[in-house]
Amino acid sequence: MTFQLITLLTCTASMALVGLVYNAPAVYLMVAALFSMLVVTYASSRLSARALSWRRDTADRVFEHEPVTVTVELANQGRLPRFLLTVIDRLPEFVHSDQPPEFVLPALWPGERVQFSYQARAQKRGVYQLGPLRVSVSDPFGVFQRFAPIAARAEAVIYPRPVPLSGLVAKTGADPGLSTGERARSSQSGLEFYGIRDYQPGDELRRIHWPATAHHNQLTVIEYERGISRSLAVVLDARAGTEFGSGVDTTLEVGVRAAASLVHWVLQSQGNAYLAVDSAAGPRWLEVDRGEREPEVLEVLARVKADGTMPISRLLDWAGGQLLPGASACVLTALPDARLLSAVVLLARQQVRVSVVLINARSFDQRAPAPLDIGALESAGTLIARVNRGDNLGEALKDLLVEAY
């Protein structure tokens, strides 16, 4: 009950009492006028929200801690003005605004459209559903207020921010002093001839081997031999039960950030990057061969949840089936299983070199299972980087890459 309503009811009751005591017709008339105003204002407040339409827009994809611009458009499609509107937006967990997302509009006239904008920041990568809006509409005197939830939902996609690996250049054989375009051109011309294979959709036309195409009567392309550093598969463990910690500081968030960083580094080094990750919908395999396609990987990583079913060894086996000899794979896991060693050895026989980033789950949650003894992996020559909570992830990845690639 608003202050205005309490005041009007008190005045109406007092004047009615005075009218009864003194039997004054003028007072009865004023009481009737006040009562009629209450009825009209109540009816006005009940009808106010029906003619309003809403639309909400969010900015393009952004990284963690970057501002997201949210715009809410309100329109009055009715024939009467609407008064004293209050719009309050509801933000999900881990999303905060520098100023409260609350707006007050004294009046909205028929056919008028008004936009409200504010900026919010997400502390954690992910996909966030904004809304619903909470709208308060009132009569012209502010006597009655009506709160109505309005769906007007929107999706905000927040990318994981790669950690800098500056100063670390993949051994591609290209001159680091070349410009990006020159280095891209030299990345093929400077490689050794590996062989020929059938044309696949997406292959560059300049790689077509015309004599072999004429001989076999089908498109054939030249395959160049690529060094280990030019082809890296990132295998991210997202099995249910492998995420430890809470809030923005979990093992899965470290793994996702490491995956984004490794993919970014490979693409900046003019190499091919692959991402393998499991989910409730099944395993996902993504190939990117140039920097312009990096957002495709970031989009997948933004949506990763610890809801997969594959142990990391099975996921590595599955990813290995997609790789050619000479490629490399980097496993990111907080809970390796006993079959990981056999999966690594099998890929080594296929000339695929595997390294492991082991995220110490116990440093995030003391209740986490005891880590598996991976001494056998190290004895087999597998390079392993251990990451604890609070460690500099960039330095740990750089140390691993220097040794491995």
C-alpha positions in Angstrom: 0.0 0.0 0.0 1.5 3.3 -1.1 1.7 6.5 1.0 -0.7 8.2 -1.5 -3.3 5.5 -1.0 -3.0 5.7 2.8 -3.4 9.5 2.6 -6.5 9.3 0.4 -8.2 6.6 2.4 -7.6 8.5 5.6 -8.9 11.8 4.1 -12.0 10.0 2.7 -12.8 8.3 6.0 -12.3 11.5 8.0 -14.5 13.6 5.7 -17.2 10.9 5.7 -17.1 11.0 9.5 -17.4 14.8 9.4 -20.3 14.6 7.0 -22.2 12.2 9.2 -21.7 14.4 12.3 -22.7 17.7 10.7 -24.9 16.2 7.9 -23.2 18.5 5.4 -24.1 17.8 1.7 -20.9 19.5 0.5 -18.8 17.1 2.5 -20.7 14.2 1.1 -19.9 15.5 -2.4 -16.2 15.7 -1.6 -16.3 12.2 -0.2 -18.0 10.9 -3.4 -15.4 12.7 -5.5 -12.5 11.2 -3.6 -14.0 7.7 -3.8 -14.6 8.1 -7.5 -10.9 9.1 -8.0 -9.8 6.0 -6.2 -12.0 3.9 -8.5 -10.6 5.6 -11.6 -7.0 5.4 -10.6 -7.3 1.8 -9.7 -8.8 0.9 -13.1 -6.1 3.0 -14.8 -3.4 1.1 -13.0 -4.9 -2.3 -13.9 -4.9 -1.4 -17.6 -1.6 0.3 -17.9 0.6 -2.7 -18.6 -1.5 -4.2 -21.3 -0.5 -1.9 -24.1 3.2 -2.0 -23.5 5.6 -3.8 -25.7 9.2 -4.7 -24.9 12.4 -5.6 -26.6 15.9 -6.3 -25.2 19.2 -6.4 -27.1 22.7 -7.2 -25.9 26.0 -6.3 -27.5 28.1 -8.7 -29.5 30.2 -11.4 -27.8 32.7 -10.1 -25.3 35.4 -11.5 -23.1 35.3 -11.8 -19.3 35.3 -8.5 -17.4 34.6 -6.5 -20.6 31.5 -4.3 -20.6 28.3 -5.7 -22.1 25.9 -3.1 -23.3 22.2 -4.0 -22.7 19.5 -2.0 -24.3 15.8 -2.2 -23.3 13.2 -0.7 -25.6 9.7 0.2 -24.3 6.8 1.2 -26.5 3.3 2.3 -25.8 0.9 0.7 -28.4 -2.2 1.9 -26.7 -4.4 5.0 -27.2 -3.9 6.4 -23.7 -0.7 7.6 -22.0 1.0 5.4 -19.3 2.3 7.1 -16.2 5.1 6.6 -13.6 6.8 3.5 -15.1 9.7 1.9 -13.2 11.8 -0.7 -15.1 14.1 -2.9 -13.1 16.3 -5.5 -14.8 17.4 -8.7 -13.1 21.0 -9.8 -13.6 22.2 -13.4 -13.2 24.9 -14.6 -10.9 28.4 -13.5 -11.8 27.1 -10.5 -13.8 27.2 -7.1 -12.2 26.4 -3.6 -13.3 28.4 -0.4 -12.4 25.0 1.2 -11.7 21.7 -0.3 -10.7 19.8 -1.3 -13.8 16.7 0.6 -12.7 14.9 3.3 -14.7 12.0 5.6 -14.0 9.8 7.1 -16.7 7.3 9.8 -15.7 5.0 9.3 -18.7 4.9 7.3 -22.0 2.6 8.8 -24.6 0.7 6.8 -27.2 3.0 5.5 -30.0 6.1 6.7 -28.1 9.2 4.5 -27.9 11.9 4.9 -25.3 15.2 3.1 -24.9 17.2 2.5 -21.7 20.8 1.3 -21.8 23.3 0.2 -19.2 26.5 -1.7 -19.0 27.2 -4.9 -17.2 30.3 -7.0 -16.7 30.6 -10.8 -16.3 33.2 -12.2 -13.9 33.0 -15.6 -15.5 32.8 -16.9 -19.0 29.5 -18.6 -20.0 26.1 -18.1 -21.5 23.8 -15.9 -19.4 20.1 -15.4 -19.6 19.2 -11.8 -18.8 15.8 -11.1 -17.3 12.9 -11.1 -16.8 12.3 -7.4 -16.4 10.3 -6.2 -13.4 8.0 -3.4 -14.4 6.0 -1.2 -12.1 3.1 0.8 -13.7 1.0 3.3 -11.9 -1.9 5.7 -12.3 -1.2 9.5 -12.9 -1.3 10.2 -9.1 0.9 7.3 -8.1 -1.8 5.9 -5.8 -1.9 2.3 -7.1 1.2 0.4 -8.4 1.2 -2.8 -10.2 4.3 -5.0 -10.6 4.4 -7.2 -13.6 7.3 -9.6 -14.8 8.0 -9.2 -18.5 9.9 -12.0 -20.2 12.0 -9.8 -22.6 14.8 -12.3 -22.2 18.2 -12.0 -24.0 21.3 -14.2 -24.1 24.7 -12.8 -23.3 27.7 -15.0 -24.4 30.9 -14.3 -22.6 34.1 -15.7 -24.0 37.0 -17.0 -21.9 40.0 -14.6 -22.1 43.2 -16.3 -23.3 46.2 -15.7 -21.1 49.1 -14.0 -22.9 51.9 -16.2 -24.2 53.8 -13.4 -25.8 57.4 -14.0 -26.8 56.7 -17.6 -27.5 56.7 -18.4 -31.2 56.0 -21.8 -32.6 58.8 -23.5 -34.6 57.1 -23.3 -38.0 60.2 -22.5 -40.0 59.0 -19.1 -40.9 61.0 -16.0 -40.2 59.7 -14.2 -37.1 60.5 -10.9 -38.7 58.1 -11.3 -41.5 54.7 -9.6 -41.5 51.6 -11.6 -40.9 50.7 -11.8 -44.6 54.2 -12.7 -45.6 54.5 -15.3 -42.9 51.2 -16.9 -44.0 52.5 -17.2 -47.6 55.8 -18.7 -46.5 54.1 -21.2 -44.2 53.2 -23.3 -47.2 56.0 -22.6 -49.7 58.7 -23.2 -47.1 57.4 -26.7 -46.1 58.6 -29.9 -47.6 56.5 -31.9 -50.0 54.7 -34.7 -48.1 52.5 -36.3 -50.8 49.2 -36.0 -52.5 45.6 -36.8 -51.5 42.1 -36.4 -52.7 40.5 -33.0 -52.7 38.4 -32.2 -49.6 35.9 -29.3 -49.3 37.7 -26.3 -47.9 41.1 -27.1 -49.6 42.7 -24.1 -51.3 42.5 -24.3 -55.1 46.2 -23.3 -55.5 47.1 -26.6 -53.8 45.5 -28.7 -56.6 48.1 -31.0 -58.3 47.0 -30.7 -61.9 49.1 -33.6 -63.4 47.8 -36.0 -60.8 44.2 -34.7 -61.2 44.4 -35.3 -65.0 45.9 -38.8 -64.4 43.4 -40.0 -61.9 40.5 -38.0 -63.4 39.6 -36.5 -59.9 40.8 -33.5 -58.0 44.0 -34.1 -56.1 45.8 -31.7 -53.8 49.4 -31.4 -52.6 49.9 -32.3 -48.9 52.8 -30.5 -47.2 54.7 -32.0 -44.3 54.0 -30.0 -41.2 56.1 -29.8 -38.1 54.8 -30.8 -34.7 54.0 -27.3 -33.7 51.9 -26.6 -36.7 49.1 -28.9 -35.7 47.9 -29.0 -32.1 44.8 -30.7 -30.7 43.5 -29.4 -27.3 41.7 -32.2 -25.5 39.6 -30.7 -22.6 38.3 -32.9 -19.9 34.7 -31.9 -19.1 33.3 -35.1 -17.7 30.7 -34.8 -15.0 32.3 -34.9 -11.6 35.6 -33.4 -12.7 35.0 -29.8 -11.7 36.3 -28.8 -8.3 36.2 -25.4 -6.6 33.4 -22.8 -6.6 32.4 -19.6 -8.3 34.8 -18.2 -10.8 37.7 -20.2 -9.4 37.3 -23.9 -10.4 39.4 -26.5 -12.2 37.1 -26.4 -15.2 37.5 -22.6 -15.6 41.3 -23.1 -15.5 41.0 -25.8 -18.1 38.8 -23.7 -20.4 41.1 -20.7 -20.1 44.1 -22.9 -20.9 42.3 -24.3 -24.0 41.5 -20.8 -25.2 45.2 -19.8 -24.7 46.6 -22.8 -26.5 44.3 -22.4 -29.5 45.1 -18.6 -29.7 48.8 -19.3 -29.6 48.7 -22.0 -32.3 46.6 -19.7 -34.6 48.9 -16.8 -34.0 51.8 -19.1 -35.0 50.1 -19.8 -38.3 49.3 -23.4 -37.3 46.1 -25.5 -37.3 44.2 -25.9 -34.0 41.8 -28.6 -33.0 39.5 -28.8 -30.0 38.0 -32.0 -28.5 35.6 -31.7 -25.6 32.8 -33.9 -24.4 29.3 -32.8 -23.3 25.9 -34.2 -22.4 25.1 -34.1 -26.2 28.2 -36.1 -27.0 31.8 -35.4 -28.0 32.6 -32.3 -30.1 35.5 -31.9 -32.6 36.3 -28.5 -34.0 39.0 -27.7 -36.6 40.2 -24.1 -37.2 43.0 -23.2 -39.6 43.2 -19.4 -39.4 42.8 -16.6 -36.8 39.6 -15.3 -38.2 37.9 -18.6 -37.1 39.1 -18.3 -33.5 35.7 -17.1 -32.3 34.2 -20.5 -33.3 36.4 -22.1 -30.7 35.6 -19.4 -28.1 31.9 -19.9 -28.7 32.2 -23.6 -27.9 34.4 -22.9 -24.8 31.9 -20.3 -23.6 29.2 -23.0 -23.4 31.3 -25.8 -21.9 29.9 -27.4 -18.8 31.2 -30.4 -16.7 28.4 -32.7 -18.0 30.2 -35.1 -20.3 30.3 -38.9 -19.9 33.7 -39.8 -21.5 36.8 -40.3 -19.2 39.7 -38.3 -20.5 41.4 -41.5 -21.9 38.4 -42.3 -24.1 38.2 -38.7 -25.3 41.9 -38.8 -26.2 41.4 -42.0 -28.1 38.5 -40.5 -30.0 40.4 -37.3 -30.7 43.5 -39.3 -31.8 41.4 -40.9 -34.6 40.9 -37.4 -36.1 44.7 -36.6 -36.2 47.3 -37.2 -38.8 50.8 -38.5 -38.0 53.1 -35.7 -36.9 50.4 -33.8 -35.0 50.5 -33.0 -31.3 47.8 -33.2 -28.6 47.6 -31.4 -25.2 45.4 -32.9 -22.6 43.8 -30.6 -20.0 42.4 -32.5 -17.0 41.9 -32.3 -13.3 41.0 -36.0 -12.9 43.1 -38.3 -15.1 42.0 -42.0 -15.2 44.0 -45.1 -15.2 43.8 -45.7 -18.9 45.4 -42.4 -19.8 48.9 -43.9 -20.1 47.7 -46.6 -22.6 46.0 -43.9 -24.7 49.1 -41.8 -24.8 51.3 -44.8 -25.7 48.9 -45.8 -28.5 49.0 -42.3 -30.0 52.8 -42.3 -29.8 52.8 -45.3 -32.0 50.7 -43.3 -34.5 53.4 -40.5 -34.3 51.1 -38.2 -32.3 52.9 -36.6 -29.4 50.9 -35.9 -26.2 51.6 -33.5 -23.4 49.4 -33.1 -20.3 48.4 -30.1 -18.2 47.4 -31.5 -14.8 45.2 -29.2 -12.8 45.6 -30.0 -9.1 42.0 -30.5 -7.9 43.1 -30.8 -4.2 44.3 -27.2 -4.4 40.8 -26.1 -5.3 38.9 -28.4 -3.0 40.4 -30.6 -0.2 37.5 -33.0 -0.6 38.6 -33.8 -4.2 39.8 -37.4 -4.9 43.5 -38.1 -4.4 45.3 -37.4 -7.7 46.3 -40.4 -9.8 50.0 -41.3 -9.8 51.1 -40.2 -13.2 54.8 -41.1 -12.7 54.4 -43.8 -15.4 53.4 -41.0 -17.9 56.6 -39.1 -17.0 58.7 -42.2 -17.3 57.2 -42.7 -20.8 58.5 -39.3 -21.8 55.2 -37.4 -21.6 55.7 -33.8 -20.8 53.5 -32.7 -17.9 52.7 -29.2 -16.5 51.2 -29.1 -13.0 48.9 -26.2 -12.3 47.7 -25.3 -8.7 45.1 -22.8 -7.7 46.5 -19.3 -7.9 49.4 -20.3 -10.2 50.4 -18.2 -13.2 48.7 -20.2 -15.9 50.5 -18.3 -18.7 53.9 -19.2 -17.3 53.0 -22.8 -16.8 51.8 -23.1 -20.4 54.9 -21.3 -21.7 57.2 -23.7 -19.9 55.3 -26.6 -21.4 55.3 -25.2 -24.9 59.0 -24.4 -24.8 59.8 -28.0 -24.0 57.2 -29.7 -26.2 57.1 -27.5 -29.3 
